[in-house]
């Protein structure tokens, strides 16, 4: 596993980056829609996933439609 795969961002940091609410991200982490790890009371999201969503927000990886 490389450094990119291991880097994580907190929900609070991601809300600032994306301009969305904590509740929006928390609900998706809690329902497992977003890959995440909970440490204590804080959720952390892998940066590879964040960058993938920023690059392809609709989730059409390899879709040629």
N, C-alpha and C positions, 0 to 999 in steps of 0.2 A: 504494500500500500504506500503510495507516495504522499508527499506533504499536502498536495492539493486535495486529495481524498480525505485527509484527516482534519483539515481546517473547518472550524464550525463558527457560526454566527448566532448570537442570541436573538430572541424574538424582538427585544427592545431595539437592538441595532438594526434589524431588518425592517422594522416599522419606519425608522428614520430613512433608511435607504430607499424603500418603496413608497413611502407616504401612505401607508395603510394603518388600520387600527391593530392594537395588540390582540383584541378579542378575535378579530378575523383570523389572524395567524394561530392563536392559541387553539381555537376550535378545530382548525385543520390539522394541527399537530396532534391534538387529543384524539381525533377520529382517524388518525393515521393516513390522511390524504397527503400530508407532507412528511417525508422521512425526517425523523427527529429523535433526539435523545433528551430525556429529562434527567437533570441532575439537581437533586433537592427540589426546589420549587421553580427552577428555571428550565426552559426549553432551549435546546440548541439545534440548529439546522445546518446540514453540511453545505459548504460553499459550492461544491460541484453542482448540487441541485439548484442553488440560487442562480448561479451563472447559466445553467441550462435553461431555466425559466426566463431569465432576462434575454437570452439569445433566441429562445423559441417559446414565447409566452402561451401560445395556444396548444402546445404539446403535440405538434404534428411532426414528430421526428421521422424524417425520411419519407414523409407523405408526399406523393407526387400528384395529388388531385388538384 
